[in-house]
């Protein structure tokens, strides 16, 4: 069963797995072909761009 999350650029998401678990931030780009999403998160006061699997993100509440 494939995991399809309807995220678009600008959507706030929360990372649910991996080293960035529980970080939230806005989506910058979605690559459905690779199953990846790029977003920015605040790490120790510095905005950082990260690339994580689509399966590891959910819409932020």
Number of C-alpha atoms within 10 A of each C-alpha: 3 5 9 10 14 10 17 14 13 12 15 19 24 21 23 15 14 10 9 16 12 13 17 21 22 18 22 17 16 20 12 12 6 9 14 16 23 19 24 19 21 12 11 7 7 9 12 12 14 14 16 18 17 21 16 18 22 16 15 14 7
